């Protein structure tokens, strides 16, 4: 796993927020980090309880140190070495978290009286409170699943940042990295779906009131839809690169992407997120939602233009002009997102949007010229067509909470 040494001021650096986070293809709203666990004495007299708590505190101590380093690497842009799946220390941290969960779930297994005996504390990123401590093992499970999802998004971000090719001229994202990122997005959304469906309902109403906004059900749902939306965006880019993909396939993917980002946007607009990570998160979702609408209206317009009627041509022009307007608006929101604190940089445009940035304005102008005799502002505005309503085909990868660790029980029987 490697060795890590945390510095005394590391925790403070995480709380202060970074000034810059470098290039962003996938937004991660910071990384919540656990605080050291302080056990009440005595916690229990039995040998099983002592063994359980010893193993739990040992694993959690490793997580604390590794999480601080990973949080700092996410917030302090620098050159890092990544594996095929986007990991550096994140892959090691994910493995420790996976090892920790079955031990942690031993606190809530049937017959255990330890569920509310430990105070678990985590640093927040989007909440106004710097940290949240609750006497709930289910709060700890929720925090772990949230961290696992954020680590996956961080891996996807590193995979989707364009790398300079061997010839040294063109920065691009390889097809292998694109396909790997889709799998990672589905894992991230699977962790969040599990948290929403199987963990949040088990937290007592009193403790749920004390949850930070980072772990609010709305935020978890929004990030889940964000992950699905970005996975579909990658799929659309792959379809654009494929000569076999039809306009209908591309339109469907773009419309599915709109549906995901719309849900995320509507949720985020109603949440009390503070300046900094929270405000930047809102801008990212708004940017991607508008960008998705530009793609959807573009492909919808191209398909409508294949019709032979005056109405189809008129609505095609309206759709393409809407695409152009949404693209222009998305560029402005993109600039606002990157300028918002913590400042970020936009990587070279690639994937689906590289193609669409080049084609939308060109095709819109071309269709307007061809149909100039049909065009006037009022009629075009009235004729803007609704997008088709497609169900989202992509689903989160199912994640099930592991069985409780039976190692200690078997030793004591």
Buried (B, 14 or more C-beta within 10 A) or exposed (E): EEEBEBEEEBBEBBEEBBEEBBBBBBBBBBBBBBBEBEEEEEBBEEEBBBBBBEBBBEBBEBBBBBBBBBBBBBBEBEEEEBEEBBBBBBBBBBEBBEBBBBBBBBBBBEEBEBBBBBBBBBBBBBBEEEBBBBBBBBBBBBBBBBBBBBBBBBBBBBBBBBBEEEEEEEEBBEEEBBEBBBBBBBBBBBBBBBBBEBBBEBBBEEBBEBBBBBBBBBBBBBBBBBBBBBBBBBBBBBBBEEEEBEBEBBBBBBBBBBBBBBBBBBBBEEBEBBEBBBBBBBBBBBBBBBBBBBBBBBBBBBBBBEEEEEEBBBBBBBBBBBBBBBBEBBBEBBEBBBEBBBEBEEBEBBBBBBBBBEBBBEBBEEBBEBBEEBBEEEEBEEBBBEBEEBEBEBEBBEBEBBEBBEBBBEEEE
